[in-house]
Amino acid sequence: MPTSTVPGATLYYEAQGSGPVLLMIPGGPADAGVFAGLAARLADRYTVVAYDPRGNSRSAVADPSLDQDMDVHADDAARLLAELGDEPAYVLGSSGGAQIGLNLAARHPERVRVLVAHEPPCVRLLPDGEEVRAGMREVYETYRADGVQAGMARFEALAGMRRRTPDNLGGPSPAGAGAAPGAGPGAALAAMVARIGGNLDYFLARGLRPISDFVPDVAALRDGAPRIVVGVGAESEGQLAHRCGLALAERLGTAPVVFPGDHGGYGPKAAEFAVTLDRTLTG
C-alpha cells in the first residue's frame, strides 16, 4: 500500500476509484479502515483517499512521546494532497479528523474545494466549554492513574457516546489492507479493530487534549475560498460532538447538514451516508 513521507512521520493511505480527489480523515484513535464501506460506495465518482493520521496504526511517527500538534496534522494532509494532484480536493473529516480538516482549510485553502466537517469536537466554542475542558483533563488523569480502559470509559461518558464495536465501526478494509493476502472481510475487520485498540494509549496520552483544545480559525474559514459544511448526526443529538458542530455552524453563519446515523454514522449507515455526502459536496 502507498505511503507518503512527511517531516517526522510516514503516512499510510489507501486510494481507490477515479475522478476528483476526496480525502477522508478519521478521528481520534481511528484509521483509514473505518471509511472502507463509505469509500467503496463513492469510488465510482471520486478518487477516494483515506489515511491513518500520524501516530495511528500504520502511520509511524518518529517521536511518539510528543503531543499531537493540529498544525502538523493539517500540514500532513496538505502534503498528501499535493502528492495526489494540483486541483483542490473534496475533504471529509470526522470527529478529530474534522478538526484536522478545519485547520487544513484555514492553513492551506488552495488545497481544499469543499470541506465537510462531521461533528468536530471543538469544545471551546461551547457555552460550557471550560467545564468540558476540565472533564477532558479528568479523562487524562483517569487514564494516567487507572489505565486505558478506565480512561476510555470516562471519555465515552463525557462525550455521551456508546462504545464502538465491530458492528458500528466502518466495516472491513479493502483486500490486503491490514489482513493477510487472501483473507476474508472478517479477518480484515478483526485486523482493523486490533489496530484501533492499539492506538488508544497514544490517543489518550498525546491526542485527546490537543484535539479537543483546538479552536478553528472561524474568520479564515468564513472568508476563505473553500466551502465549509458542518455535519451532525441524526442520532447523536445532545452528545458533545453534535453540540460542538452546532456551535461551529452558528459561528460560521451556516446551517448544519444532518447526516444519517450517530457520531460514526459513516460506518453502519455507509450507503445512506454516501448519498448525503455526495449531495453535500456537489450541491
ZAROLO-891856 format. One record per atom (N, C-alpha, C): x, y, z. Coordinates in steps of 0.1 Angstrom, whole numbers. Each point is the difference from the previous one (the first is absolute). Layout:
residues N
+-------+-------+-------+
!     x !     y !     z !
+-------+-------+-------+
!     X !     Y !     Z !
...
+-------+-------+-------+
***
This chain:
residues 283
+-------+-------+-------+
!     x !     y !     z !
+-------+-------+-------+
!     8 !   -12 !     0 !
!    -8 !    12 !     0 !
!     9 !    13 !     0 !
!    -5 !    11 !    -6 !
!     8 !    11 !    -1 !
!     2 !     8 !    13 !
!    12 !     7 !     1 !
!     3 !     8 !    12 !
!     5 !    14 !    -5 !
!    -1 !     9 !     9 !
!     5 !    14 !    -3 !
!     9 !     4 !    11 !
!    12 !     4 !    -3 !
!    10 !     4 !    10 !
!    -2 !    15 !     3 !
!    -2 !     3 !    12 !
!    -2 !    14 !     5 !
!    10 !     2 !    12 !
!     3 !    13 !     3 !
!    10 !     2 !    11 !
!    -4 !    -7 !    13 !
!     8 !    -9 !     4 !
!    -2 !    -7 !    13 !
!   -10 !   -12 !    -1 !
!    -4 !    -4 !   -11 !
!   -10 !   -11 !    -1 !
!    -1 !    -5 !   -14 !
!    -6 !   -12 !    -1 !
!    -3 !    -6 !   -13 !
!   -15 !    -3 !     0 !
!    -8 !     6 !    -9 !
!   -14 !    -2 !     0 !
!    -4 !   -12 !    -9 !
!    -8 !    -8 !     5 !
!    -6 !   -11 !    -8 !
!   -14 !     4 !    -5 !
!    -2 !    -3 !   -13 !
!   -14 !     4 !    -5 !
!    -4 !   -11 !   -10 !
!   -13 !     0 !    -2 !
!    -7 !    -9 !    -9 !
!    -7 !     9 !   -11 !
!     1 !    -4 !   -12 !
!    -7 !     8 !   -11 !
!    -7 !   -10 !    -9 !
!   -12 !     4 !    -5 !
!    -8 !    -8 !    -9 !
!    -9 !     9 !    -8 !
!    -4 !    -4 !   -12 !
!    -9 !     7 !    -8 !
!     6 !     9 !   -10 !
!    -8 !     9 !    -6 !
!     5 !    10 !    -9 !
!    -9 !    12 !     0 !
!     5 !    11 !    -4 !
!    -7 !    13 !     1 !
!     8 !     9 !     9 !
!    -7 !    11 !     4 !
!     7 !    10 !     9 !
!     3 !    -7 !    13 !
!    11 !     5 !     7 !
!     4 !    -6 !    12 !
!   -10 !     4 !    12 !
!    -3 !   -11 !     7 !
!    -8 !     2 !    13 !
!     8 !    -6 !    11 !
!     6 !     9 !     8 !
!     8 !    -4 !    11 !
!    -8 !    -2 !    13 !
!     1 !   -12 !     6 !
!    -7 !    -3 !    12 !
!    10 !    -1 !    12 !
!    -3 !     8 !    11 !
!     8 !     1 !    11 !
!    -7 !    -6 !    13 !
!     5 !   -11 !     5 !
!    -7 !    -6 !    12 !
!     4 !     8 !    13 !
!    -8 !    -3 !    10 !
!     2 !     8 !    13 !
!     6 !    -9 !    10 !
!     5 !     7 !    11 !
!     5 !    -7 !    12 !
!    10 !   -11 !    -3 !
!    -3 !   -12 !     5 !
!     9 !   -12 !    -2 !
!    -3 !    -7 !   -13 !
!   -10 !     4 !    -8 !
!    -4 !    -7 !   -12 !
!    10 !     1 !   -11 !
!    -2 !    -9 !   -10 !
!     9 !     0 !   -12 !
!    -8 !    -1 !   -12 !
!     7 !    -1 !   -12 !
!    -7 !     0 !   -13 !
!   -10 !   -11 !    -1 !
!     1 !   -11 !     7 !
!    -9 !   -11 !    -1 !
!   -14 !     3 !     3 !
!    -3 !    10 !     9 !
!   -14 !     3 !     4 !
!    -8 !     5 !   -12 !
!     7 !     5 !   -10 !
!    -7 !     6 !   -12 !
!    -2 !   -10 !   -11 !
!     4 !   -12 !     2 !
!     0 !   -10 !   -12 !
!   -13 !    -1 !    -6 !
!   -11 !    -2 !     8 !
!   -13 !    -1 !    -6 !
!    -5 !    12 !    -7 !
!     3 !    12 !     6 !
!    -4 !    12 !    -7 !
!     8 !     3 !   -12 !
!    13 !    -3 !     0 !
!     8 !     2 !   -12 !
!    -4 !    -8 !   -11 !
!    -4 !   -13 !     2 !
!    -4 !    -9 !   -10 !
!   -12 !     5 !    -8 !
!    -8 !     8 !     8 !
!   -13 !     5 !    -6 !
!     2 !    13 !    -8 !
!    12 !     6 !     1 !
!     2 !    12 !    -7 !
!    11 !    -1 !   -10 !
!     6 !   -11 !    -2 !
!    12 !    -2 !    -8 !
!    -4 !     1 !   -15 !
!   -13 !    -1 !    -3 !
!    -4 !     2 !   -14 !
!     0 !    14 !    -5 !
!     1 !    10 !    10 !
!    -1 !    14 !    -3 !
!    12 !     8 !     4 !
!     8 !    -6 !    10 !
!    11 !     7 !     5 !
!    12 !    -9 !     1 !
!    12 !     6 !     0 !
!    12 !    -7 !     5 !
!     0 !     1 !    15 !
!    -4 !   -10 !     7 !
!    -2 !     1 !    14 !
!    13 !    -4 !     7 !
!     5 !     9 !     8 !
!    13 !    -2 !     7 !
!    -3 !     1 !    15 !
!     3 !   -11 !     8 !
!    -1 !     1 !    14 !
!    14 !    -4 !     6 !
!     3 !     7 !    11 !
!    14 !    -2 !     6 !
!    -1 !    -2 !    15 !
!    11 !    -5 !     5 !
!     2 !    -1 !    14 !
!     7 !    12 !     5 !
!    -6 !     9 !     8 !
!     8 !    11 !     5 !
!    12 !    -4 !     7 !
!    10 !     8 !     0 !
!    13 !    -3 !     6 !
!    -1 !    -5 !    14 !
!     7 !   -11 !     3 !
!     0 !    -7 !    13 !
!   -11 !   -10 !     2 !
!    -9 !    -1 !    -9 !
!   -11 !   -10 !     0 !
!     3 !   -11 !    -9 !
!    -2 !   -12 !     5 !
!     1 !   -13 !    -9 !
!    12 !     0 !    -8 !
!    -1 !     1 !   -13 !
!    11 !    -2 !    -9 !
!     8 !    12 !    -4 !
!    -4 !    12 !     6 !
!     8 !    12 !    -3 !
!     9 !     2 !    12 !
!    13 !    -4 !    -2 !
!    10 !     0 !    10 !
!     4 !    15 !     3 !
!     2 !     3 !    12 !
!     5 !    13 !     4 !
!    14 !    -1 !     6 !
!     9 !     9 !    -3 !
!    14 !    -1 !     5 !
!     0 !     1 !    15 !
!    -8 !     8 !     6 !
!     1 !     2 !    15 !
!   -14 !     0 !     6 !
!    -4 !   -12 !     4 !
!   -14 !    -2 !     6 !
!    -1 !     7 !    14 !
!    10 !     5 !     5 !
!    -1 !     6 !    13 !
!    -5 !    15 !    -1 !
!     0 !     5 !   -12 !
!    -5 !    14 !    -2 !
!   -15 !     0 !    -1 !
!    -6 !    11 !     6 !
!   -15 !     2 !    -1 !
!    -3 !     3 !   -15 !
!   -12 !    -4 !    -4 !
!    -4 !     3 !   -14 !
!    -1 !    15 !    -2 !
!     3 !     4 !   -11 !
!    -1 !    15 !    -4 !
!    -9 !     1 !   -12 !
!   -11 !     8 !     2 !
!   -10 !     1 !   -10 !
!     5 !     7 !   -13 !
!    10 !     9 !     2 !
!     6 !     6 !   -12 !
!     8 !   -10 !    -8 !
!     7 !    -9 !     7 !
!     8 !   -10 !    -6 !
!   -10 !   -10 !    -8 !
!   -11 !    -3 !     7 !
!   -10 !    -9 !    -7 !
!    -5 !     7 !   -12 !
!    -3 !    13 !     0 !
!    -5 !     7 !   -12 !
!    10 !     0 !   -11 !
!    13 !     2 !     4 !
!    10 !     1 !   -10 !
!     2 !   -14 !    -6 !
!    -1 !   -11 !     8 !
!     1 !   -13 !    -5 !
!   -11 !    -2 !   -11 !
!   -12 !     3 !     3 !
!   -11 !    -1 !   -10 !
!     3 !     8 !   -13 !
!     5 !    12 !     2 !
!     3 !     8 !   -12 !
!    11 !    -6 !    -9 !
!    10 !    -6 !     7 !
!    11 !    -6 !    -8 !
!    -5 !   -12 !    -7 !
!    -9 !    -8 !     6 !
!    -5 !   -12 !    -6 !
!    -8 !     4 !   -12 !
!    -9 !    11 !     1 !
!    -8 !     4 !   -11 !
!     9 !     6 !   -11 !
!    11 !     6 !     3 !
!     9 !     5 !   -10 !
!     6 !   -11 !    -9 !
!     3 !   -12 !     7 !
!     5 !   -11 !    -7 !
!   -11 !    -7 !    -9 !
!   -12 !     2 !     3 !
!   -11 !    -6 !    -7 !
!    -5 !     8 !   -12 !
!     4 !    13 !    -1 !
!    -4 !     8 !   -11 !
!     0 !    15 !     3 !
!    -2 !     8 !   -11 !
!     0 !    14 !     2 !
!   -13 !     6 !     3 !
!   -11 !    -7 !    -3 !
!   -13 !     6 !     1 !
!    -5 !     0 !    15 !
!    -7 !    10 !     4 !
!    -6 !    -1 !    14 !
!    -8 !   -12 !     1 !
!     0 !    -6 !    12 !
!    -7 !   -13 !     3 !
!   -13 !     2 !     8 !
!    -8 !    -9 !    -1 !
!   -11 !    -1 !     9 !
!     5 !    -7 !    13 !
!    -4 !     4 !    12 !
!     5 !    -6 !    12 !
!   -12 !    -3 !     9 !
!     0 !   -12 !     6 !
!    -8 !    -3 !    11 !
!     8 !    -3 !    12 !
!    -2 !     7 !    11 !
!     6 !    -3 !    13 !
!   -10 !    -3 !    10 !
!     2 !   -10 !     8 !
!    -9 !    -4 !    10 !
!     6 !     1 !    14 !
!    -7 !     6 !     9 !
!     4 !     1 !    14 !
!    14 !     7 !     0 !
!    10 !    -6 !     6 !
!    13 !     7 !     0 !
!     5 !     2 !   -14 !
!    -4 !    -9 !    -9 !
!     4 !     3 !   -14 !
!    -7 !    12 !    -6 !
!   -11 !     4 !     6 !
!    -7 !    12 !    -5 !
!     8 !    12 !     6 !
!     6 !    -1 !    12 !
!     8 !    11 !     5 !
!    13 !     1 !   -10 !
!     5 !   -11 !    -4 !
!    12 !     1 !    -9 !
!    -5 !     6 !   -13 !
!   -11 !    -4 !    -5 !
!    -6 !     6 !   -13 !
!    -2 !    15 !     1 !
!    -5 !     5 !    12 !
!    -3 !    14 !     1 !
!    13 !     8 !     0 !
!    11 !    -6 !     7 !
!    13 !     7 !     0 !
!     6 !    -1 !   -14 !
!    -2 !   -11 !    -7 !
!     5 !    -1 !   -14 !
!    -6 !    11 !    -9 !
!   -13 !     2 !     1 !
!    -7 !    10 !    -8 !
!     5 !    14 !     3 !
!     3 !     2 !    13 !
!     4 !    14 !     4 !
!    15 !     2 !    -4 !
!     8 !   -10 !     2 !
!    15 !     2 !    -2 !
!     4 !    -2 !   -15 !
!    -8 !    -8 !    -7 !
!     3 !    -4 !   -14 !
!   -12 !     1 !    -8 !
!    -6 !    11 !    -2 !
!   -13 !     1 !    -7 !
!     1 !    -4 !   -14 !
!    12 !     1 !    -6 !
!     1 !    -3 !   -14 !
!    -1 !   -15 !    -3 !
!     1 !    -8 !    11 !
!    -1 !   -15 !    -1 !
!   -14 !    -5 !     1 !
!   -10 !     8 !     4 !
!   -13 !    -5 !     4 !
!   -11 !     7 !    -9 !
!    -8 !    -8 !    -6 !
!   -11 !     5 !    -7 !
!   -13 !     1 !     9 !
!    -3 !   -11 !     6 !
!   -11 !     0 !    10 !
!     5 !    -9 !    11 !
!    -3 !     5 !    13 !
!     2 !    -8 !    12 !
!   -13 !    -3 !     6 !
!    -2 !   -12 !     3 !
!   -11 !    -4 !     9 !
!     6 !    -4 !    13 !
!    -3 !     8 !    11 !
!     6 !    -3 !    13 !
!   -11 !    -6 !     8 !
!     1 !   -14 !     2 !
!   -11 !    -7 !     6 !
!     3 !    -1 !    15 !
!    -8 !     7 !     8 !
!     0 !     0 !    15 !
!    14 !     2 !     5 !
!     6 !    12 !    -3 !
!    13 !     3 !     6 !
!    -1 !     3 !    15 !
!     8 !    -5 !     8 !
!    -1 !     2 !    15 !
!     7 !    13 !     4 !
!    -4 !    11 !    -6 !
!     6 !    13 !     4 !
!    -7 !     5 !    12 !
!     4 !    -5 !    12 !
!    -7 !     2 !    12 !
!     1 !    14 !     5 !
!    10 !     7 !    -4 !
!     2 !    14 !     5 !
!   -10 !    10 !    -6 !
!    -8 !    -5 !   -10 !
!   -10 !     9 !    -6 !
!   -13 !    -2 !     8 !
!    -1 !    -9 !     9 !
!   -13 !    -2 !     8 !
!    -1 !    10 !    11 !
!   -12 !     3 !     4 !
!    -2 !     8 !    12 !
!     6 !    -6 !    12 !
!    -1 !   -13 !     1 !
!     6 !    -7 !    12 !
!    14 !    -6 !    -3 !
!     7 !     7 !   -10 !
!    12 !    -6 !    -5 !
!    11 !    -2 !    11 !
!     1 !     9 !    10 !
!    10 !    -2 !    10 !
!    -3 !   -11 !     9 !
!   -13 !    -3 !     3 !
!    -4 !   -12 !     7 !
!     4 !   -12 !    -7 !
!    -3 !     0 !   -13 !
!     4 !   -12 !    -8 !
!    15 !    -2 !    -1 !
!     7 !    10 !    -1 !
!    15 !    -1 !     0 !
!     5 !    -6 !    13 !
!    -6 !     4 !    11 !
!     3 !    -5 !    13 !
!    -3 !   -15 !     0 !
!   -11 !    -4 !    -6 !
!    -3 !   -14 !    -1 !
!    10 !    -8 !    -9 !
!     5 !     6 !   -10 !
!    10 !    -6 !    -8 !
!    13 !    -2 !     8 !
!     3 !    10 !     8 !
!    12 !    -2 !     9 !
!    -2 !   -11 !    10 !
!   -12 !    -2 !     4 !
!    -4 !   -11 !     9 !
!     2 !   -14 !    -7 !
!    -4 !     0 !   -13 !
!     2 !   -12 !    -8 !
!    15 !    -4 !     0 !
!     8 !    10 !    -3 !
!    14 !    -2 !    -1 !
!     6 !    -5 !    14 !
!    -4 !     6 !    11 !
!     5 !    -4 !    13 !
!    -5 !   -14 !     3 !
!   -12 !    -3 !    -4 !
!    -6 !   -14 !     3 !
!     9 !   -10 !    -8 !
!     3 !     3 !   -12 !
!     9 !    -8 !    -9 !
!    13 !    -2 !     7 !
!     6 !    11 !     5 !
!    14 !    -1 !     6 !
!    -1 !    -8 !    13 !
!   -11 !     1 !     7 !
!     0 !    -7 !    13 !
!    -5 !   -15 !    -1 !
!    -9 !    -2 !    -9 !
!    -7 !   -13 !    -1 !
!     1 !    -7 !   -13 !
!     6 !     6 !   -10 !
!     2 !    -8 !   -12 !
!   -10 !     4 !   -12 !
!     2 !    -7 !   -11 !
!    -7 !     4 !   -12 !
!   -15 !    -3 !     1 !
!    -4 !   -11 !     5 !
!   -14 !    -4 !     0 !
!    -8 !    10 !     9 !
!     6 !     4 !    12 !
!    -7 !     9 !     8 !
!     0 !    14 !    -6 !
!    10 !     4 !    -7 !
!     1 !    13 !    -7 !
!   -11 !     0 !   -11 !
!    -1 !   -10 !    -8 !
!    -9 !    -1 !   -11 !
!   -15 !     0 !     6 !
!    -2 !    -7 !    11 !
!   -14 !     0 !     5 !
!    -3 !    14 !     5 !
!     9 !     7 !     6 !
!    -3 !    14 !     4 !
!    -2 !     9 !   -12 !
!     8 !    -2 !   -10 !
!    -1 !     8 !   -12 !
!   -14 !    -2 !    -7 !
!    -4 !   -12 !    -1 !
!   -13 !    -3 !    -7 !
!   -11 !     5 !     8 !
!     1 !     0 !    14 !
!   -11 !     6 !     8 !
!    -1 !    15 !    -2 !
!    12 !     6 !    -1 !
!     0 !    15 !    -2 !
!    -6 !     4 !   -14 !
!     4 !    -8 !   -10 !
!    -4 !     3 !   -13 !
!   -15 !    -5 !    -3 !
!    -5 !    -8 !     9 !
!   -14 !    -5 !    -2 !
!    -1 !   -10 !   -11 !
!    11 !    -7 !    -3 !
!     1 !    -9 !   -11 !
!    -1 !   -15 !     5 !
!    -6 !    -8 !    -9 !
!     0 !   -15 !     3 !
!    14 !    -5 !    -4 !
!     4 !   -11 !     7 !
!    13 !    -6 !    -3 !
!     0 !    -6 !   -14 !
!    11 !     3 !    -7 !
!     1 !    -5 !   -14 !
!     3 !   -15 !     0 !
!    -7 !    -7 !    -9 !
!     1 !   -14 !    -1 !
!     2 !    -4 !   -15 !
!     4 !   -12 !    -3 !
!     2 !    -4 !   -14 !
!   -13 !     3 !    -8 !
!   -12 !    -1 !     6 !
!   -12 !     3 !    -8 !
!    -2 !    14 !    -3 !
!     5 !    10 !     7 !
!    -2 !    14 !    -3 !
!    12 !     7 !    -4 !
!    11 !    -7 !    -3 !
!    11 !     6 !    -7 !
!    -2 !     0 !   -15 !
!    10 !     3 !    -7 !
!    -2 !     3 !   -14 !
!     0 !   -12 !    -9 !
!     1 !   -12 !     5 !
!     0 !   -12 !    -9 !
!    14 !    -4 !    -4 !
!     1 !   -11 !    -7 !
!    13 !    -5 !    -4 !
!     8 !     9 !    -9 !
!    13 !     0 !     2 !
!     8 !     7 !    -9 !
!     1 !    -7 !   -14 !
!     4 !     7 !   -11 !
!     2 !    -7 !   -12 !
!     9 !   -11 !     1 !
!    -1 !    -9 !   -10 !
!     9 !   -12 !     0 !
!    14 !     3 !     1 !
!     7 !    -6 !    10 !
!    14 !     2 !     2 !
!     3 !    11 !     9 !
!    -9 !     8 !     5 !
!     2 !    12 !     9 !
!     0 !    -5 !    14 !
!    11 !    -5 !     5 !
!     0 !    -4 !    14 !
!    -3 !   -14 !     3 !
!    -3 !    -8 !   -10 !
!    -3 !   -14 !     2 !
!     9 !    -8 !   -10 !
!     2 !   -12 !     3 !
!     8 !    -9 !    -8 !
!    -5 !    -1 !   -14 !
!     8 !    -1 !   -10 !
!    -5 !    -2 !   -14 !
!   -10 !   -12 !    -1 !
!   -11 !     3 !    -6 !
!   -10 !   -11 !    -2 !
!   -10 !    -1 !    12 !
!     3 !     8 !    10 !
!    -9 !     0 !    12 !
!   -14 !     6 !    -4 !
!   -10 !    -5 !     6 !
!   -14 !     5 !    -2 !
!    -2 !    13 !     8 !
!   -12 !     6 !    -2 !
!    -3 !    13 !     6 !
!    -1 !    -1 !    15 !
!    -3 !   -12 !     6 !
!     0 !    -2 !    14 !
!    14 !     2 !     6 !
!    10 !    -5 !    -7 !
!    14 !     1 !     5 !
!     4 !    15 !    -1 !
!    -4 !     7 !   -11 !
!     4 !    14 !    -2 !
!    -6 !     8 !    11 !
!   -13 !    -3 !     3 !
!    -7 !     8 !    11 !
!     7 !    -3 !    13 !
!     4 !   -12 !     3 !
!     7 !    -3 !    13 !
!    13 !     7 !     0 !
!     7 !     1 !   -11 !
!    13 !     7 !     0 !
!    -2 !    15 !     2 !
!   -11 !     6 !    -5 !
!    -2 !    14 !     2 !
!    -3 !     2 !    15 !
!    -9 !    -8 !     6 !
!    -3 !     2 !    14 !
!    12 !    -1 !     9 !
!     9 !   -10 !    -3 !
!    12 !    -1 !     7 !
!     9 !    12 !    -1 !
!     1 !     5 !   -12 !
!     8 !    12 !    -3 !
!    -5 !    12 !     9 !
!   -13 !     2 !    -1 !
!    -6 !    12 !     7 !
!     2 !    -2 !    15 !
!    -2 !   -12 !     5 !
!     2 !    -3 !    14 !
!    15 !     3 !     4 !
!     9 !    -2 !    -9 !
!    14 !     3 !     3 !
!     3 !    14 !     0 !
!    -9 !     9 !    -5 !
!     2 !    14 !    -1 !
!    -5 !     7 !    13 !
!    -8 !    -6 !     8 !
!    -7 !     7 !    11 !
!    10 !     6 !    10 !
!    11 !    -7 !     3 !
!    10 !     6 !     9 !
!     5 !    13 !    -6 !
!     4 !     0 !   -12 !
!     6 !    12 !    -7 !
!   -11 !    11 !     0 !
!   -12 !    -3 !    -3 !
!   -11 !    10 !     0 !
!    -2 !     6 !    13 !
!    -1 !    -8 !    11 !
!    -3 !     6 !    13 !
!    12 !     8 !     5 !
!    12 !    -5 !    -3 !
!    12 !     7 !     5 !
!     4 !    12 !    -8 !
!    -1 !     0 !   -13 !
!     5 !    10 !    -9 !
!   -10 !     7 !    -9 !
!   -12 !    -5 !    -1 !
!    -9 !     6 !   -10 !
!   -12 !     6 !     6 !
!    -6 !    -5 !    10 !
!   -13 !     5 !     6 !
!     0 !    15 !     3 !
!    10 !     4 !     7 !
!     0 !    14 !     4 !
!     3 !    10 !   -12 !
!    10 !    -2 !    -8 !
!     2 !     9 !   -12 !
!   -12 !     0 !    -9 !
!    -6 !   -12 !    -2 !
!   -12 !     0 !   -10 !
!   -12 !     8 !     6 !
!    -3 !    -2 !    13 !
!   -12 !     6 !     5 !
!     3 !    15 !     4 !
!    13 !     4 !     2 !
!     3 !    14 !     3 !
!     1 !     8 !   -13 !
!     1 !    -6 !   -12 !
!     1 !     8 !   -12 !
!   -12 !     8 !    -3 !
!     3 !    13 !    -3 !
!   -11 !    10 !    -4 !
!     2 !     3 !   -15 !
!   -10 !    -4 !    -8 !
!     1 !     4 !   -14 !
!     1 !    15 !    -2 !
!     7 !     4 !   -11 !
!     1 !    14 !    -3 !
!   -12 !     4 !    -8 !
!   -11 !     4 !     7 !
!   -13 !     2 !    -6 !
!     1 !    11 !   -10 !
!     7 !    11 !     3 !
!     1 !    11 !   -10 !
!     6 !    -5 !   -13 !
!    11 !    -8 !     1 !
!     7 !    -5 !   -12 !
!   -10 !    -9 !    -8 !
!    -7 !    -8 !     7 !
!    -9 !    -9 !    -6 !
!   -12 !     7 !    -7 !
!    -5 !    10 !     7 !
!   -11 !     8 !    -6 !
!     4 !     8 !   -12 !
!    12 !     5 !     0 !
!     5 !     8 !   -11 !
!     8 !    -7 !   -11 !
!     3 !   -12 !     2 !
!     9 !    -8 !    -9 !
!    -8 !    -5 !   -12 !
!     8 !    -5 !   -10 !
!    -6 !    -6 !   -12 !
!    -8 !   -13 !     2 !
!     5 !    -9 !     9 !
!    -7 !   -13 !     1 !
!   -14 !     2 !     6 !
!    -9 !    -8 !    -5 !
!   -13 !    -1 !     6 !
!     0 !    -9 !    12 !
!    -4 !     5 !    11 !
!     0 !    -8 !    13 !
!   -14 !    -4 !     3 !
!    -2 !   -13 !     2 !
!   -13 !    -5 !     4 !
!     2 !    -8 !    14 !
!    -8 !     3 !     9 !
!     0 !    -7 !    13 !
!   -10 !   -11 !     0 !
!     4 !   -12 !     3 !
!   -10 !   -11 !     0 !
!    -2 !    -4 !    15 !
!   -12 !    -4 !     3 !
!    -4 !    -6 !    13 !
!    -8 !   -13 !    -3 !
!     0 !    -9 !    10 !
!    -7 !   -13 !    -2 !
!   -14 !     1 !     4 !
!    -8 !    -7 !    -7 !
!   -15 !     0 !     2 !
!    -3 !    -7 !    14 !
!     9 !    -9 !     4 !
!    -2 !    -8 !    12 !
!     9 !     4 !    12 !
!     7 !    12 !    -1 !
!    10 !     4 !    10 !
!    -5 !    12 !     7 !
!   -12 !     5 !    -2 !
!    -4 !    12 !     6 !
!     2 !     0 !    15 !
!     6 !    11 !     6 !
!     3 !     1 !    14 !
!    13 !    -5 !     4 !
!     7 !    -8 !    -9 !
!    13 !    -4 !     3 !
!    10 !    12 !    -2 !
!    12 !    -2 !     6 !
!     9 !    11 !     1 !
!     4 !     5 !   -14 !
!     5 !    -9 !    -9 !
!     4 !     4 !   -13 !
!   -11 !     6 !    -9 !
!   -12 !    -5 !     2 !
!   -12 !     6 !    -7 !
!    -1 !    14 !     4 !
!     0 !     2 !    13 !
!    -1 !    14 !     5 !
!    11 !     9 !    -5 !
!    12 !    -5 !    -1 !
!    11 !     7 !    -5 !
!    -2 !     4 !   -15 !
!    -6 !   -10 !    -7 !
!    -2 !     3 !   -14 !
!   -11 !    11 !    -2 !
!   -10 !     0 !     8 !
!   -10 !    11 !    -1 !
!     6 !    13 !     4 !
!     9 !     0 !    10 !
!     6 !    13 !     4 !
!     9 !     5 !   -11 !
!     8 !    -9 !    -7 !
!     8 !     5 !   -11 !
!    -8 !     5 !   -11 !
!   -11 !    -7 !    -4 !
!    -8 !     5 !   -11 !
!    -6 !    14 !     3 !
!    -4 !     2 !    13 !
!    -5 !    13 !     3 !
!    11 !    11 !    -1 !
!    12 !    -3 !     4 !
!    11 !     9 !    -2 !
!     3 !     3 !   -15 !
!    -1 !   -10 !    -8 !
!     2 !     2 !   -14 !
!   -12 !     6 !    -7 !
!   -11 !     1 !     6 !
!   -12 !     6 !    -6 !
!    -6 !    -9 !   -11 !
!     1 !   -14 !     2 !
!    -5 !    -9 !    -9 !
!    -9 !   -10 !     7 !
!    -9 !    -7 !    -8 !
!    -8 !   -10 !     6 !
!     7 !   -13 !    -1 !
!     0 !    -8 !    11 !
!     6 !   -13 !     0 !
!    -8 !   -10 !    -9 !
!     8 !    -9 !    -5 !
!    -7 !   -11 !    -8 !
!    -1 !   -12 !     9 !
!   -12 !    -6 !     0 !
!    -2 !   -12 !     8 !
!     3 !   -12 !    -8 !
!    10 !    -9 !     6 !
!     4 !   -12 !    -7 !
!    -6 !   -12 !     7 !
!    -3 !   -11 !    -7 !
!    -5 !   -12 !     6 !
!     8 !    -5 !    11 !
!    -6 !    -6 !    10 !
!     7 !    -7 !    11 !
!     5 !    10 !    11 !
!     9 !    -5 !     8 !
!     5 !     7 !    11 !
!    14 !     6 !    -3 !
!     8 !     1 !    10 !
!    14 !     6 !    -2 !
!     8 !    -8 !    -9 !
!    -2 !   -13 !    -1 !
!     7 !    -8 !   -10 !
!    -9 !    -6 !   -11 !
!   -10 !     8 !    -4 !
!   -10 !    -5 !    -9 !
!     5 !    -4 !   -14 !
!    12 !     5 !    -4 !
!     6 !    -5 !   -12 !
!     3 !   -15 !    -1 !
!     0 !    -6 !    12 !
!     3 !   -15 !     1 !
!   -13 !    -8 !    -2 !
!    -8 !    -1 !    10 !
!   -12 !    -8 !    -2 !
!   -10 !     5 !   -10 !
!     0 !    12 !    -3 !
!   -10 !     6 !   -10 !
!     8 !     5 !   -12 !
!    10 !    -7 !    -5 !
!     9 !     5 !   -10 !
!    -8 !     3 !   -13 !
!   -10 !    -8 !    -4 !
!    -7 !     3 !   -12 !
!    -7 !    13 !     0 !
!    -8 !     2 !    11 !
!    -7 !    12 !     2 !
!     9 !    12 !     2 !
!    11 !    -2 !     7 !
!     9 !    11 !     2 !
!     7 !     4 !   -13 !
!     3 !    -9 !    -9 !
!     6 !     3 !   -12 !
!    -9 !     9 !    -9 !
!   -13 !    -3 !     0 !
!   -10 !     8 !    -7 !
!     0 !    14 !     5 !
!     0 !     2 !    13 !
!    -1 !    13 !     5 !
!    13 !     8 !    -2 !
!    12 !    -7 !     1 !
!    13 !     6 !    -2 !
!     1 !     4 !   -14 !
!    -3 !    -8 !   -10 !
!     1 !     3 !   -14 !
!    -8 !    12 !    -3 !
!   -13 !     1 !     5 !
!    -9 !    11 !    -3 !
!     6 !    13 !     6 !
!     6 !    -2 !    12 !
!     5 !    12 !     7 !
!    13 !     6 !    -7 !
!     8 !    -9 !    -5 !
!    13 !     4 !    -6 !
!    -3 !     7 !   -14 !
!   -10 !    -5 !    -7 !
!    -3 !     5 !   -13 !
!   -11 !    10 !    -1 !
!    -7 !     2 !    11 !
!   -12 !     9 !     0 !
!     4 !    15 !     0 !
+-------+-------+-------+
***
